[in-house]
Amino acid sequence: MGRPHLVGLTALQSGTSCLLRETNSGEIRYNQILGIRGKEIYVTVKGGFTITSNAIECLTVTIDGVPYQTPELFGRQMATFPDAETVPPAAPVPPTKVAPTKVAPAKTTPTKAPERGR
């Protein structure tokens, strides 16, 4: 077993369940509903782990602050994460080159002064 790792879990949708189990020991390290959307919780693990969720596509995972891609799974599924010391995260996808959007200045229309009474 390697050194402890800090796993961050964030739900993109309220009510996403998350069960995190260490691979080596089989110990359940987290088993709750991630209630507040966008709030990250932290769990310490040793080695690899698996995550089971009711909506796996709604979870983001970081290990020691490095984002990991969750597999292209949907619905109630299980994702396996190897030990971060032996398997580094996949290289981030480079951003696509997109020309910046040009924004035209707002057109102003001169207002006609009200005619004075004669």
GROMACS elastic network, one bead per residue, 0.5 to 0.9 nm:
[ bonds ]
;  ai    aj funct       b0    kb
    1     4     6  0.87284   500
    1    24     6  0.75813   500
    1    46     6  0.63203   500
    1    47     6  0.57859   500
    1    83     6  0.88275   500
    2     5     6  0.86889   500
    2    46     6  0.60550   500
    2    47     6  0.56987   500
    2    83     6  0.77583   500
    2    85     6  0.72343   500
    3    45     6  0.85697   500
    3    46     6  0.60314   500
    3    47     6  0.73633   500
    3    85     6  0.81978   500
    4    44     6  0.62579   500
    4    45     6  0.54425   500
    4    47     6  0.71983   500
    5    43     6  0.82347   500
    5    44     6  0.55564   500
    5    45     6  0.53198   500
    5    46     6  0.60792   500
    5    47     6  0.75516   500
    5    63     6  0.64935   500
    5    64     6  0.58838   500
    5    83     6  0.87150   500
    5    84     6  0.77093   500
    5    85     6  0.89979   500
    6    42     6  0.64199   500
    6    43     6  0.57743   500
    6    45     6  0.65334   500
    6    46     6  0.89294   500
    6    62     6  0.80501   500
    6    63     6  0.57158   500
    6    65     6  0.76771   500
    7    41     6  0.81860   500
    7    42     6  0.55054   500
    7    43     6  0.51335   500
    7    44     6  0.60573   500
    7    45     6  0.71096   500
    7    61     6  0.69258   500
    7    62     6  0.55862   500
    7    64     6  0.62564   500
    7    65     6  0.77643   500
    8    40     6  0.60392   500
    8    41     6  0.55924   500
    8    43     6  0.65381   500
    8    44     6  0.88825   500
    8    60     6  0.79885   500
    8    61     6  0.56286   500
    8    63     6  0.63384   500
    8    64     6  0.78173   500
    8    65     6  0.74408   500
    8    67     6  0.88637   500
    9    18     6  0.86495   500
    9    34     6  0.85261   500
    9    39     6  0.83242   500
    9    40     6  0.53580   500
    9    41     6  0.53701   500
    9    42     6  0.64355   500
    9    43     6  0.80883   500
    9    59     6  0.67312   500
    9    60     6  0.58332   500
    9    62     6  0.67206   500
   10    13     6  0.89457   500
   10    34     6  0.74947   500
   10    36     6  0.88986   500
   10    37     6  0.74163   500
   10    38     6  0.56951   500
   10    39     6  0.59030   500
   10    41     6  0.66253   500
   10    58     6  0.82344   500
   10    59     6  0.56410   500
   10    60     6  0.51940   500
   10    61     6  0.66925   500
   10    62     6  0.87601   500
   11    14     6  0.65074   500
   11    15     6  0.80607   500
   11    16     6  0.61936   500
   11    17     6  0.86112   500
   11    34     6  0.60592   500
   11    35     6  0.78402   500
   11    36     6  0.75222   500
   11    37     6  0.54561   500
   11    38     6  0.57095   500
   11    39     6  0.71867   500
   11    40     6  0.75565   500
   11    58     6  0.56303   500
   11    60     6  0.65725   500
   12    16     6  0.80627   500
   12    36     6  0.89726   500
   12    37     6  0.55940   500
   12    38     6  0.58294   500
   12    39     6  0.89187   500
   12    57     6  0.84979   500
   12    59     6  0.60397   500
   12    60     6  0.74764   500
   13    16     6  0.61904   500
   13    34     6  0.84704   500
   13    35     6  0.82510   500
   13    36     6  0.80796   500
   13    37     6  0.53886   500
   13    38     6  0.77736   500
   13    55     6  0.87827   500
   13    58     6  0.59520   500
   13    59     6  0.81631   500
   14    17     6  0.89794   500
   14    33     6  0.83016   500
   14    34     6  0.65097   500
   14    36     6  0.56081   500
   14    38     6  0.83350   500
   14    58     6  0.89658   500
   15    33     6  0.56948   500
   15    34     6  0.57856   500
   15    35     6  0.50040   500
   15    36     6  0.77272   500
   15    37     6  0.80926   500
   16    32     6  0.86865   500
   16    33     6  0.56120   500
   16    34     6  0.54003   500
   16    35     6  0.69619   500
   16    37     6  0.87851   500
   16    53     6  0.69204   500
   16    54     6  0.62996   500
   16    55     6  0.60849   500
   16    56     6  0.80962   500
   16    58     6  0.69760   500
   16    59     6  0.77546   500
   17    31     6  0.75788   500
   17    32     6  0.58678   500
   17    34     6  0.58903   500
   17    35     6  0.84116   500
   17    52     6  0.79277   500
   17    53     6  0.51419   500
   17    54     6  0.56091   500
   17    55     6  0.72893   500
   17    56     6  0.86089   500
   18    30     6  0.70953   500
   18    31     6  0.56670   500
   18    32     6  0.57189   500
   18    33     6  0.60984   500
   18    34     6  0.69397   500
   18    51     6  0.65315   500
   18    52     6  0.58299   500
   18    54     6  0.74550   500
   18    55     6  0.87764   500
   18    56     6  0.84108   500
   18    59     6  0.85396   500
   19    28     6  0.71904   500
   19    29     6  0.76982   500
   19    30     6  0.54762   500
   19    32     6  0.66825   500
   19    33     6  0.87165   500
   19    50     6  0.80131   500
   19    51     6  0.54931   500
   19    52     6  0.51184   500
   19    53     6  0.64424   500
   20    27     6  0.85717   500
   20    28     6  0.58755   500
   20    29     6  0.55543   500
   20    30     6  0.50294   500
   20    31     6  0.64231   500
   20    43     6  0.86741   500
   20    49     6  0.67591   500
   20    50     6  0.57270   500
   20    52     6  0.66660   500
   20    53     6  0.89346   500
   21    25     6  0.83404   500
   21    26     6  0.58943   500
   21    27     6  0.55383   500
   21    29     6  0.56908   500
   21    30     6  0.72422   500
   21    31     6  0.86895   500
   21    45     6  0.86973   500
   21    48     6  0.87995   500
   21    49     6  0.54836   500
   21    50     6  0.53663   500
   21    51     6  0.65618   500
   21    52     6  0.84827   500
   22    25     6  0.57851   500
   22    26     6  0.51344   500
   22    27     6  0.54277   500
   22    28     6  0.64789   500
   22    29     6  0.69719   500
   22    45     6  0.65797   500
   22    46     6  0.70673   500
   22    47     6  0.71110   500
   22    48     6  0.61253   500
   22    50     6  0.65401   500
   23    26     6  0.54038   500
   23    27     6  0.78119   500
   23    46     6  0.86868   500
   23    47     6  0.71150   500
   23    48     6  0.53533   500
   23    50     6  0.66639   500
   23    80     6  0.86453   500
   23    81     6  0.88669   500
   23    82     6  0.84769   500
   24    27     6  0.81742   500
   24    46     6  0.80705   500
   24    47     6  0.69524   500
   24    48     6  0.71247   500
   24    49     6  0.79071   500
   25    28     6  0.87949   500
   25    46     6  0.88590   500
   26    49     6  0.86341   500
   28    31     6  0.70571   500
   29    43     6  0.68709   500
   29    44     6  0.77036   500
   29    45     6  0.73588   500
   30    43     6  0.71085   500
   32    35     6  0.86500   500
   33    36     6  0.89989   500
   34    37     6  0.73338   500
   34    39     6  0.81746   500
   34    40     6  0.87313   500
   34    41     6  0.82898   500
   35    39     6  0.84138   500
   36    39     6  0.57071   500
   36    40     6  0.87489   500
   37    40     6  0.86121   500
   45    48     6  0.77099   500
   45    49     6  0.75897   500
   46    49     6  0.82250   500
   46    83     6  0.76997   500
   47    81     6  0.89415   500
   47    82     6  0.69733   500
   47    84     6  0.70740   500
   47    85     6  0.78949   500
   47    86     6  0.89379   500
   48    80     6  0.76131   500
   48    81     6  0.55016   500
   48    84     6  0.71668   500
   49    79     6  0.86040   500
   49    80     6  0.60375   500
   49    81     6  0.53039   500
   49    82     6  0.64825   500
   49    83     6  0.74958   500
   50    78     6  0.66475   500
   50    79     6  0.55518   500
   50    81     6  0.58818   500
   50    82     6  0.84656   500
   51    56     6  0.83077   500
   51    77     6  0.82666   500
   51    78     6  0.54799   500
   51    79     6  0.52819   500
   51    80     6  0.65054   500
   51    81     6  0.80093   500
   52    55     6  0.86998   500
   52    56     6  0.72014   500
   52    76     6  0.71755   500
   52    77     6  0.57067   500
   52    79     6  0.64823   500
   52    80     6  0.88763   500
   53    56     6  0.50586   500
   53    57     6  0.87215   500
   53    58     6  0.87976   500
   53    59     6  0.83193   500
   53    75     6  0.76046   500
   53    76     6  0.54606   500
   53    77     6  0.58613   500
   53    78     6  0.65770   500
   53    79     6  0.86450   500
   54    57     6  0.89977   500
   54    58     6  0.89552   500
   54    74     6  0.86655   500
   54    75     6  0.56146   500
   54    77     6  0.67455   500
   55    58     6  0.55747   500
   55    59     6  0.75149   500
   55    73     6  0.86520   500
   55    74     6  0.61949   500
   55    76     6  0.54399   500
   55    77     6  0.72658   500
   56    59     6  0.56580   500
   56    60     6  0.87718   500
   56    70     6  0.78013   500
   56    71     6  0.85451   500
   56    72     6  0.88433   500
   56    73     6  0.64410   500
   56    74     6  0.57891   500
   56    75     6  0.59483   500
   56    76     6  0.64443   500
   56    77     6  0.60318   500
   56    78     6  0.74111   500
   56    79     6  0.78673   500
   57    60     6  0.81249   500
   57    70     6  0.74257   500
   57    71     6  0.81921   500
   57    72     6  0.73696   500
   57    73     6  0.61548   500
   57    74     6  0.53396   500
   57    75     6  0.70625   500
   58    74     6  0.85614   500
   58    75     6  0.89973   500
   59    70     6  0.76364   500
   60    67     6  0.76591   500
   60    68     6  0.75646   500
   60    69     6  0.75703   500
   60    70     6  0.69975   500
   61    66     6  0.84120   500
   61    67     6  0.59717   500
   61    68     6  0.56373   500
   61    69     6  0.72693   500
   61    70     6  0.71926   500
   62    65     6  0.53441   500
   62    66     6  0.50659   500
   62    68     6  0.56054   500
   62    69     6  0.87440   500
   63    66     6  0.52492   500
   63    67     6  0.65209   500
   63    68     6  0.71154   500
   63    84     6  0.71787   500
   63    89     6  0.88895   500
   64    67     6  0.85066   500
   64    84     6  0.85467   500
   66    89     6  0.75206   500
   67    89     6  0.75939   500
   67    92     6  0.88298   500
   68    81     6  0.87844   500
   68    89     6  0.59335   500
   68    90     6  0.72443   500
   68    92     6  0.89951   500
   69    72     6  0.86368   500
   69    89     6  0.80121   500
   69    90     6  0.75902   500
   69    92     6  0.89672   500
   70    73     6  0.77361   500
   70    79     6  0.70534   500
   70    80     6  0.88584   500
   70    81     6  0.87617   500
   71    74     6  0.89147   500
   71    79     6  0.67419   500
   71    80     6  0.87994   500
   73    76     6  0.85855   500
   73    77     6  0.67995   500
   73    78     6  0.84900   500
   73    79     6  0.82502   500
   74    77     6  0.67910   500
   81    84     6  0.79711   500
   82    85     6  0.85619   500
   82    86     6  0.75508   500
   82    87     6  0.63951   500
   82    88     6  0.89143   500
   83    86     6  0.56240   500
   83    87     6  0.61740   500
   83    88     6  0.84217   500
   84    87     6  0.52321   500
   84    88     6  0.56702   500
   84    89     6  0.73633   500
   85    88     6  0.66578   500
   87    90     6  0.87761   500
   88    91     6  0.86649   500
   89    92     6  0.83824   500
   90    93     6  0.87076   500
   91    94     6  0.85955   500
   92    95     6  0.88451   500
   93    96     6  0.87673   500
   95    98     6  0.87600   500
   98   101     6  0.85319   500
   99   102     6  0.87293   500
  103   106     6  0.87907   500
  104   107     6  0.84356   500
  111   114     6  0.89713   500
  112   115     6  0.86063   500
  113   116     6  0.88406   500
  115   118     6  0.87737   500
